[in-house]
């Protein structure tokens, strides 16, 4: 979209690295985050809620958020 971001994302994407909903391959997620940073993305934060979930929040070069799960 040519307009600048003024609010929440128009769409939220999750990049799934784990093989299933209960399988959290943290090493694989960190590796994918490093690959995406090398391609121009920015790592925003890592969320670790124990058994509730683990994900990495990223932004693309235009500032759109997405998560690695």
Secondary structure in CASP SS format (residue, H / E / C, confidence):
PFRMAT SS
TARGET T0000
AUTHOR 0000-0000-0000
METHOD secondary structure of the structure
MODEL  1
X C 1.00
X C 1.00
X C 1.00
X C 1.00
X C 1.00
X C 1.00
X C 1.00
X C 1.00
X C 1.00
X C 1.00
X C 1.00
X C 1.00
X E 1.00
X E 1.00
X E 1.00
X C 1.00
X C 1.00
X C 1.00
X C 1.00
X E 1.00
X C 1.00
X C 1.00
X E 1.00
X C 1.00
X C 1.00
X H 1.00
X H 1.00
X H 1.00
X H 1.00
X H 1.00
X H 1.00
X H 1.00
X H 1.00
X H 1.00
X H 1.00
X H 1.00
X H 1.00
X H 1.00
X C 1.00
X C 1.00
X C 1.00
X E 1.00
X E 1.00
X E 1.00
X E 1.00
X E 1.00
X E 1.00
X E 1.00
X C 1.00
X H 1.00
X H 1.00
X H 1.00
X C 1.00
X E 1.00
X E 1.00
X E 1.00
X E 1.00
X E 1.00
X E 1.00
X C 1.00
X C 1.00
X C 1.00
X C 1.00
X C 1.00
X E 1.00
X E 1.00
X E 1.00
X E 1.00
X C 1.00
END
